[in-house]
Amino acid sequence: MKHPLQPLIDHFSKLPGVGPKSAQRLAFHVLSMPVSDVQSFATVLRHTRENTRYCERCFHITTEQYCDVCTSVKRDNGICCVVAHPRDVMAIERTSSYQGVYHVLGGLLSPLDGMHPQSLRIPELIARVRQAAFREIVLAISPTIEGEATALYLGDVLASYGIRLSKLAYGLPVGADMDYTDELTLQRALMGRTLMENTQ
């Protein structure tokens, strides 16, 4: 006979970084919560999923057509920070040291996982480069194998536009995921960003 909590455990197991034991602990925790808290949690889950979307300009998460960064008059529209995921935007925003705009690729190049250039929002980035007056593009991509491959590809694609291309300094540990990097390290990586080779 199937355990009554197994369906909930199975759903928790689908979350990234949650193994079978963690999923089981979460399921038992939900069981111990007041019914009102469970209902509130379920409501927030559904509301968040149904009402969030991607910004039509930078592809960060928002509830409107454009995100708060893209609509802010205080941001420097001459600098565009290219990141892999929306969570990377949140990580950089926590440092309070960057005042430009963003472009979210939606992933990293990984042919073995089916992530090719056409799978990412690279055409949209090129379109923005052609339309906007960017003076610098910062490639704020985690220094993993996939991240380095993506940065090199973007460097080649964007080199002909005559825009200053930079990448985060190597204060960011090789192989690190930006989402798990502390604010001070990420801030120093931003402040110490370096020019990419073969760019103006």
ChimeraX attribute file (.defattr): number of C-alpha atoms within 10 A of each C-alpha:
attribute: neighborCount
match mode: 1-to-1
recipient: residues
	/A:1	3
	/A:2	6
	/A:3	7
	/A:4	8
	/A:5	13
	/A:6	13
	/A:7	12
	/A:8	15
	/A:9	21
	/A:10	15
	/A:11	11
	/A:12	20
	/A:13	18
	/A:14	12
	/A:15	10
	/A:16	7
	/A:17	9
	/A:18	13
	/A:19	14
	/A:20	13
	/A:21	11
	/A:22	14
	/A:23	21
	/A:24	19
	/A:25	13
	/A:26	17
	/A:27	19
	/A:28	14
	/A:29	10
	/A:30	16
	/A:31	12
	/A:32	10
	/A:33	11
	/A:34	9
	/A:35	11
	/A:36	9
	/A:37	11
	/A:38	14
	/A:39	12
	/A:40	11
	/A:41	13
	/A:42	12
	/A:43	12
	/A:44	12
	/A:45	11
	/A:46	11
	/A:47	11
	/A:48	12
	/A:49	10
	/A:50	10
	/A:51	10
	/A:52	12
	/A:53	17
	/A:54	17
	/A:55	20
	/A:56	14
	/A:57	17
	/A:58	24
	/A:59	22
	/A:60	26
	/A:61	21
	/A:62	16
	/A:63	14
	/A:64	13
	/A:65	15
	/A:66	18
	/A:67	19
	/A:68	15
	/A:69	21
	/A:70	21
	/A:71	12
	/A:72	11
	/A:73	9
	/A:74	10
	/A:75	15
	/A:76	15
	/A:77	19
	/A:78	14
	/A:79	20
	/A:80	26
	/A:81	23
	/A:82	23
	/A:83	26
	/A:84	23
	/A:85	20
	/A:86	20
	/A:87	15
	/A:88	21
	/A:89	23
	/A:90	14
	/A:91	18
	/A:92	23
	/A:93	15
	/A:94	15
	/A:95	16
	/A:96	10
	/A:97	15
	/A:98	16
	/A:99	17
	/A:100	18
	/A:101	21
	/A:102	24
	/A:103	26
	/A:104	26
	/A:105	25
	/A:106	17
	/A:107	20
	/A:108	25
	/A:109	24
	/A:110	16
	/A:111	10
	/A:112	7
	/A:113	8
	/A:114	9
	/A:115	15
	/A:116	14
	/A:117	18
	/A:118	9
	/A:119	15
	/A:120	17
	/A:121	17
	/A:122	17
	/A:123	13
	/A:124	16
	/A:125	21
	/A:126	15
	/A:127	10
	/A:128	16
	/A:129	17
	/A:130	11
	/A:131	9
	/A:132	13
	/A:133	13
	/A:134	19
	/A:135	14
	/A:136	18
	/A:137	24
	/A:138	23
	/A:139	27
	/A:140	26
	/A:141	25
	/A:142	26
	/A:143	22
	/A:144	15
	/A:145	14
	/A:146	18
	/A:147	23
	/A:148	17
	/A:149	15
	/A:150	23
	/A:151	24
	/A:152	15
	/A:153	14
	/A:154	18
	/A:155	20
	/A:156	12
	/A:157	12
	/A:158	18
	/A:159	17
	/A:160	11
	/A:161	13
	/A:162	12
	/A:163	16
	/A:164	17
	/A:165	23
	/A:166	22
	/A:167	23
	/A:168	23
	/A:169	20
	/A:170	16
	/A:171	15
	/A:172	20
	/A:173	16
	/A:174	12
	/A:175	13
	/A:176	14
	/A:177	15
	/A:178	25
	/A:179	17
	/A:180	10
	/A:181	16
	/A:182	14
	/A:183	18
	/A:184	13
	/A:185	17
	/A:186	26
	/A:187	24
	/A:188	17
	/A:189	19
	/A:190	25
	/A:191	13
	/A:192	15
	/A:193	19
	/A:194	16
	/A:195	18
	/A:196	18
	/A:197	12
	/A:198	10
	/A:199	16
	/A:200	12
